[in-house]
Amino acid sequence: MFTGKLDQVLTRMRKRCLYRGIAKVPGVASASVSRAVNSEDIQVLARKYDFEIELINSKRECELDYNAATHGLPNRLVCTLRSHSCNTAWLHNGTIPCKRHAHVQRC
C-alpha cells in the first residue's frame, strides 16, 4: 500500500528533523495528490508528523521548479519531467510563465 511506504518515509524524515532541531517542515503536493484515490490518507499522514502540506496548482509548481533550478536567475529555461508530462518554465518580465506538455511518451 502506498501510504504504508509513505508512513515509513515520513517517520524517518521526522526523526531526522527532530534530531537537527527542525520543528516545522513546510511541503508542497501537486494537484495529482488532491486527485489521488488516497488523498485524504496522505494528508492525514502529513498532519500526523506535523508537516505543513500546501496543495499547489501547476503554475505554482512551475514557479517552484524554476526557482529551485536557477535560484531565480533570468534567461534560463527549465524543463521538469513528470511521469506523464513535461513542464517548461522561464523568467520573463518578472513573471514565470509555464507551459505544460501532457501525455509525454516514455523513451
Contacts in CASP RR format, 6 or more apart in sequence:
PFRMAT RR
TARGET T0000
AUTHOR 0000-0000-0000
METHOD contacts of the structure
MODEL  1
MFTGKLDQVLTRMRKRCLYRGIAKVPGVASASVSRAVNSEDIQVLARKYD
FEIELINSKRECELDYNAATHGLPNRLVCTLRSHSCNTAWLHNGTIPCKR
HAHVQRC
2 38 0 8 1.000
3 38 0 8 1.000
3 41 0 8 1.000
3 42 0 8 1.000
3 45 0 8 1.000
6 42 0 8 1.000
6 45 0 8 1.000
7 45 0 8 1.000
10 45 0 8 1.000
10 46 0 8 1.000
10 48 0 8 1.000
10 49 0 8 1.000
10 51 0 8 1.000
11 49 0 8 1.000
13 25 0 8 1.000
13 49 0 8 1.000
14 25 0 8 1.000
14 49 0 8 1.000
14 50 0 8 1.000
14 51 0 8 1.000
17 23 0 8 1.000
17 25 0 8 1.000
23 50 0 8 1.000
24 50 0 8 1.000
24 52 0 8 1.000
25 49 0 8 1.000
25 50 0 8 1.000
25 51 0 8 1.000
25 52 0 8 1.000
26 51 0 8 1.000
26 52 0 8 1.000
26 54 0 8 1.000
27 51 0 8 1.000
27 52 0 8 1.000
27 53 0 8 1.000
27 54 0 8 1.000
28 53 0 8 1.000
28 54 0 8 1.000
28 55 0 8 1.000
28 56 0 8 1.000
28 60 0 8 1.000
28 61 0 8 1.000
28 64 0 8 1.000
29 42 0 8 1.000
29 53 0 8 1.000
29 54 0 8 1.000
29 55 0 8 1.000
29 56 0 8 1.000
30 55 0 8 1.000
30 56 0 8 1.000
30 58 0 8 1.000
30 61 0 8 1.000
31 55 0 8 1.000
31 56 0 8 1.000
31 57 0 8 1.000
31 58 0 8 1.000
31 61 0 8 1.000
33 39 0 8 1.000
33 42 0 8 1.000
33 55 0 8 1.000
34 55 0 8 1.000
36 42 0 8 1.000
42 53 0 8 1.000
43 53 0 8 1.000
46 52 0 8 1.000
46 53 0 8 1.000
56 64 0 8 1.000
58 87 0 8 1.000
58 98 0 8 1.000
58 100 0 8 1.000
59 98 0 8 1.000
61 80 0 8 1.000
61 87 0 8 1.000
61 98 0 8 1.000
62 78 0 8 1.000
62 80 0 8 1.000
62 87 0 8 1.000
62 89 0 8 1.000
62 96 0 8 1.000
62 98 0 8 1.000
63 89 0 8 1.000
63 96 0 8 1.000
63 98 0 8 1.000
65 78 0 8 1.000
65 80 0 8 1.000
65 87 0 8 1.000
65 89 0 8 1.000
66 72 0 8 1.000
66 76 0 8 1.000
66 78 0 8 1.000
66 89 0 8 1.000
66 90 0 8 1.000
66 91 0 8 1.000
66 96 0 8 1.000
67 96 0 8 1.000
69 76 0 8 1.000
69 78 0 8 1.000
70 76 0 8 1.000
70 78 0 8 1.000
70 91 0 8 1.000
72 91 0 8 1.000
73 91 0 8 1.000
74 91 0 8 1.000
75 91 0 8 1.000
76 90 0 8 1.000
76 91 0 8 1.000
77 88 0 8 1.000
77 89 0 8 1.000
77 90 0 8 1.000
78 88 0 8 1.000
78 89 0 8 1.000
78 90 0 8 1.000
79 86 0 8 1.000
79 87 0 8 1.000
79 88 0 8 1.000
80 86 0 8 1.000
80 87 0 8 1.000
80 88 0 8 1.000
80 89 0 8 1.000
81 104 0 8 1.000
82 104 0 8 1.000
84 102 0 8 1.000
84 103 0 8 1.000
84 104 0 8 1.000
85 100 0 8 1.000
85 101 0 8 1.000
85 102 0 8 1.000
85 103 0 8 1.000
85 104 0 8 1.000
86 100 0 8 1.000
86 101 0 8 1.000
86 104 0 8 1.000
87 98 0 8 1.000
87 99 0 8 1.000
87 100 0 8 1.000
87 101 0 8 1.000
88 98 0 8 1.000
88 99 0 8 1.000
88 101 0 8 1.000
89 96 0 8 1.000
89 97 0 8 1.000
89 98 0 8 1.000
89 99 0 8 1.000
90 96 0 8 1.000
90 97 0 8 1.000
END
